[in-house]
């Protein structure tokens, strides 16, 4: 979500994001590499806390 965008100001969890938008995003990440003949996979949605933990682990590994 864009920081400071008033459209998303009330969105705190995935439950606050319209279901159809989640499906659009999942579809995009499933097919966006098709033209490069690379495979991708959508592995589902996780909590913000899990995402932050993954980002922090990646930063530490870098």
C-alpha positions in Angstrom: 0.0 0.0 0.0 1.3 3.4 -0.8 2.2 5.3 2.4 0.1 8.4 2.9 -2.5 7.4 0.4 -5.9 8.2 2.0 -7.6 5.5 0.0 -5.7 2.9 2.0 -5.5 4.7 5.4 -8.0 2.3 7.0 -6.4 -0.8 5.7 -4.5 -2.5 8.5 -4.8 -6.2 7.8 -5.5 -8.3 4.7 -9.1 -8.5 5.8 -9.4 -4.8 5.0 -8.4 -5.3 1.4 -11.1 -6.2 -1.1 -11.1 -9.9 -1.9 -11.2 -9.2 -5.7 -8.0 -7.1 -5.4 -6.2 -9.9 -3.6 -7.2 -12.3 -6.4 -6.0 -9.8 -9.0 -2.6 -9.4 -7.2 -2.3 -13.2 -6.9 -3.0 -13.7 -10.5 -0.5 -11.1 -11.5 2.3 -12.7 -9.5 1.3 -16.1 -11.0 1.7 -15.0 -14.7 4.0 -12.0 -14.9 7.1 -14.0 -15.9 5.3 -16.1 -18.5 6.7 -14.1 -21.5 10.2 -14.8 -20.1 9.3 -18.5 -20.0 10.0 -18.5 -16.2 7.7 -20.1 -13.7 6.3 -18.3 -10.6 4.0 -19.5 -7.9 1.6 -17.7 -5.6 2.0 -19.3 -2.2 -0.9 -17.6 -0.5 -1.2 -14.6 1.9 0.5 -14.2 5.2 0.2 -11.6 8.0 2.1 -8.3 8.1 4.1 -9.6 11.1 5.3 -12.6 9.0 6.2 -10.3 6.1 8.2 -8.0 8.4 10.1 -11.0 9.8 11.0 -12.2 6.3 12.2 -8.7 5.3 14.2 -8.3 8.4 15.8 -11.7 7.9 16.7 -10.8 4.3 18.2 -7.5 5.4 20.3 -9.3 8.0 21.5 -11.9 5.4 22.5 -9.1 3.0 
